[in-house]
Amino acid sequence: MVSRVERTPFAAWWWTVDRLTLAAMLGLMLAGIVLSLAASPPVAARLGLEPFYFVNRHILFLIPTIAVLIATSFLPLRHIRRIALIVFAVSLVLLFMTLVYGAEVKGARRWLTILGVSVQPSEFLKPAFVILIAWLFGESARRPEMPANTIALALLVTVVLGLVMQPDFGQTVLILAVWGALFFLAGMRLIWVAGLGGAAIVGLTTAYFVVPHVARRIKRFIDPASGDTFNIDQAVESFVRGGWFGRGPGEGTVKRILPESHTDFVFAVAAEEFGIVLCLVLLLLFTVIVLRALLHALRNHDPFQRFAAAGLAILFGLQSAINMAVNAHLIPAKGMTLPFVSYGGSSMISLAWGMGMLLALTRERPRTNYLASQDGLVPTGSRA
């Protein structure tokens, strides 16, 4: 047990970090290991790999994931902004490099191979983008003469352009939604928010008529008879077959049918083998993380911390909701991982960095010692 009277960096961190949020994140990682054991062996067998290939890699990815999560949660606010700026610049360059050097998978170029490791730049771009936009909106509230909103809009257009060119409309919608939410939280006039919503509708309509696979997905969602809906049908059926308590570990069939049961459809595997009860537990963990972050943001008096914490929470919550909604056939199909649960190195490590920043931003810092926290000093007498 760590005593409150200790003056070590770890003790100061332990008594100021949101331990319930941290526990919820670790709970999701544990669920990810269990579901990887359940979902990935059939996928490995279809690819001619060793049965526990994806399980071993999933656990291996968790080592840097946990390290990044904890290490980032120690950072002072000034370092968070600086690192986010560097990561954003590098990720943006890599994002556009994928258009030329990225491997084409299902008609899209989203991955780069760097030193033998596949990296998806957009995963690291998202949390960095949120931090920069939060800082700009915070500066706009503090210094109205600064053209922060114009810069924020320019960054949005640049990021969206790169994502659309890949194309990756799921991440585009996610980025637009988070930017719009922060724009609204920053106190902008409703007419501007409505304008952004109108632009998003125009963009989606254009994608429907210009990009064939977007049109196919929307048509299949509205009218299942218009195309092949086998994957979604199987995912939905898994909820029926699993019932409340599931068919038991290893007894599911959906993982033997769906090609991406360990990534996009891991929630369906959870429903079939462990039941709706486990799905509700996962939903509860996601809800705890998002609501506690929003509560911290609401209580915070610093604009940057408030916008950054809210933005990261919205980003995390929306990605989780999109994955679960696709599995339940509530929205058109979109390949997006379930945070900390689905298999994927880029996804887990980038999420760990984003959630580590969230933990750092929501650590208890008395207003009287705010300047000290900016320089990385931990105020005494802080409460968890």
N, C-alpha and C positions, 0 to 999 in steps of 0.2 A: 504493500500500500504506500502511495506517495503522500507525504505529509504536506499540509498547506504552508508550513513554516520553512520548508526547504526553499533555497534560492537558486537551484539549478535550472538550466533552460528547459529540461524535460518536465520538472515539477511545475514551472510557470506555464508551460504548454498544456499540461494535463488538466490544470485547474481553470483554464480559460477556454479550451476548445469545447465545442458542442459534442459531448461524448455520446449522446443518444443518436445524433446524426451519423457519427463515425460508426457506431455499432450497427446501424441500419445498412450502411454501405458494406461493412464486412459480412453482414448477413446475406446480402445479395451475392457477394463473391462466393460464399459457401454454397449457396443455392446453385450458382453457376457450375461449381465443381460437380455437384450431384447430378445436375441435368446434363452436363457434358458426358458423364459416365453413362447416362441413360440414352442420350440422343446420338452421340458421335460414332460409336463402333460400326453401325450399319453403313454410315457414310464412308468411313475408312475402307470397309470391305468392298463397297462398290467401286472405289478408286484403286483397289489393289494394294492398300497400305496395311501396315500392322494394326490390329484391332483398336489399340489404345493410342494410336498416333495423335489424334486430336486432343485426347484427354491429357496426355503427357505435355503437349505443347500449351494447352490451356493452363495447366498448373505452372508450367515454366513462365508463361506470360504474367502470372499473378505475382511472381517475385518482384520484377521491376514495377508492376502496378501498385503494390502496397508500398514499396519504397518511395515511389514518386508521390503517392497520396500523402504519406506522413511527412516527407521532407518538404513538400510544397506548403503544407499547413503551418509550418514554422515561419514562413516568409513574412517580413514586414510589408506594408502596403506599397512602399516605394519600389521595392524589388519586384512585386507582382506586376506593376505597370511596366517596368523596364523589360522584364522577361517576356511579357505578353507582346510588347512591341517587336522584339527580336523574333519571336516565334511567328508572329503574324507576317512579318516581312519575308522570312524564309519560306513559310508555308504558301504564301501567295505566289512567290516565284516558282515553287515546285508545282503548284496547282496549274499554272500555265504551261509548265514543262510537260505535264502529263498529256497535253494536247498533241505534242510532237513525239515524245519518247515513251509515253505510257502504253502498256499492253492493252489491246482492245478486248474487252470481255462483254459479250451480249450487246455489242454495238456502242459501248461507252468506254472512255479512257479515263480511269480514275486512280490507277495504281502506278507507282514507280518502284523499280527495283534499285535500291541503294546499298552497295556493299553486300549483295546477296540477300537483302531483307526487303520484303514487299511493304511499301508504306503508302497509305492513303492520305495525301496532304490535307484534304478537306476536313478530316477528323481533328487535326491539330489546329486548323484555321478557325474552327467554330468558337472554342473558348477564348482564344486570343482576340477574336473579333468582338466578342461580348465585352471583354475588359476594356478594349480601346473605345468602343462606343459608349460604355458607361462613363469613362473618364471624360470624353468629349461632352456628353450631356451634362455631366457634373460641372465642368468648366463653363458651359453655357449658362447654367444657373448661377454660378459664382461671378462670372465675368461676361456680361451680355455683349460687350464690344467685340469679343472673340468670335470669329466665324466658325464656331464649333459645329453647329448644325449642318452647315454647308459641307464641311470636311466629312462629317458622319455620313451624309448622303452620298458623297463621292466614293467613300469606302464601300458603302452598300452596293452601289452600281458596279464597282470594279469586281467585288466578290461574286455578285450574281452573274455578271458576264462570264467569269471563269467557270462557274458551276454549270451554267446553261450550255456552254460550249462543249462540256465533257460528253454527253449531257448528264446532269444529276438534278432532276427536278425535285426529288424528295428533300435533299439538303437545301435546295434553293427556297422551298416553301418554309423550311425550318428557320433559315436565316432571316427571311422576310418577316416571319411571325415574331421572332425575338426582337428584331429591330423595331418593328411596329409597337410592340408592347413597351419597350423602353422609351420610345418616342412619346407614347401616351403618358407613361409614368413621369416623364420629365416635365409634364404640364403643358404640352403643346396643344394648340387649338384643335377642336374636334374636326374642323374642316380639313386640316392637314392629315389627320388620321384617316378620315373618309377618303381623301385623295389617294393615300397610300393603298387603302383597301381596293379602290377602284382600279388603280394601276395593277394590283395583283390579279384582279379578275380579268382584266384585259390580257395580261401575260398568260394566265392559265387558258383563256379562250384561244389565244394565238397558238399556244403549244398544242392544244387539242386539234386544231386544223392543220398544223404544220408538222408536228412530230408524230409519226404513225403509232409508235408503241404507247405513247400517252393516250391517244385516242382509243386504242384497243383496250387498255386497262380501265378507262372510264366507262366504255361501252359494256365491257364484261361485268362491271360492278352494277350498272343500271339494269342491264338485261343479260343475265347469265347465259341465256340461250344463244347470244351473239358470238360466243367464242369459247375457248377451252378454259374452264374454271376448276379443273381437277385438283390442283394444289390447294386452292382456297376451300373447296368442298371438303377435302380430306381434313384440313385444319379445323373447320367448323364441326365436322363429325366427331373429331377427337374429344370435344367438350361433352358431346352426348354419350360417347362410349365410356368416358372416364367417370361421369357422374360426380358426386360430391367427394368421394374418397379414392377414386382412381382404380385402375385394374391391377396395380402393383408394379414395383420396379422390374423392368425388363419385359413386361407383358404387353407393352404397347405395340401397335402396328404402324402408326403414322410415320415413325422414324425410319421404317423400312421402305417407305413409299416416296416421301418428299425428299428432293435432292438437297435441300438446305435446312434440314431438321435441326442442325446444331447451331444455326445462326438466325435466319429470319423467322423460323417456325419453332423455336425452342419453347415458346410459351404453349404451343399446341401439344408438344410432347409432355410438358408439365401437367397439362389438363388431363391427358389420357392416362398417364401412369400414376400420378399422384392426386388427381382430382381437382375439383374447383376450389377446395379448401386451400391447397397450396397456392393456386392462382390468386386467391384473395389475400393470402399472407404476403405474396410478392407485391401485390397492389398496395397493401398496407405499408410495406417498407418504402416503396417509392413515394407514397403520400406523406409519410413522416419526414423524409428528406426534403421534399418540396415545401411543405407547409412550415416546417421549422425555419427553413431558409428565408421564406417570405416574411415570417414573423420577426426574425432578426432584422431583415431589411426595413420593415415597418418601424421598428424601434430605433433605427440608426439615424443620427442627425447629420451625418456626413453624406453629401450627395453621391460622391463616387462609390463609397461602400454600399449605399442603399441601392443604386442602380446596378452595380456589379453583382451583388448577391442575388437580387431579383432576377437579373438576366441569366445568370448561370442556373438558377433554380428553374426558370421557365424553359431554358434549353434542355435541361435534364428531364423535366417532366413531360415536355412535348415529345421528345424522342421516345420515351417509355410508352406514352399513350399511343403514338403512331404504331409502334410495333405490336402492342396488344390489340389495338383496334383492327389492324390488318388481319391478325390471327382469328379474330372473332367476326371478320367480314363486315365491319362497320364503316370502313373507308376503302377506296380502291387500293389494290396491292402496291406495296412499295418496299423495296429491300432496305430495311433499317434495323440495326441490331438492338437487342434489349440490353440496356446498360448494365455492365458488370455480370451479366448472365450469359449472353451469347458468346460464342467463340469469336476471337479476332484480336490480334495483338495491337494494331493501330487504334482500334476502338477502345480497348480496355485502358491502354496507357494514356491516351488523350483524355478519356473520361476521368482517370485518376488525377491527372494534372488539373482539369477543370474543377473537380470536386475538392481537391486539395486547396485550390484557391478559395473555394467557397468556405471551407473550414477556417482558413486564415482570415477571411473577411468577416466571418461571424464570431470570431473570438471576442470575449468580453473585454472591452477597453473603456474605462471611465472617460467621460468627455474631458475632464480636467487634465488627463494625461494623453490626450489624443496626439499631440505633436511628438511625444516620446514614442508612441507606437509607430508613427510614420518612419522613424529612424531605426526601428527594429528593437527598441527597448520595451520590455514587458512591464506594465504598471503593476505596482504592488497592490495587494488587497483586492485583486480582480476575483470575481466569482464566476463559476461555471454556469 
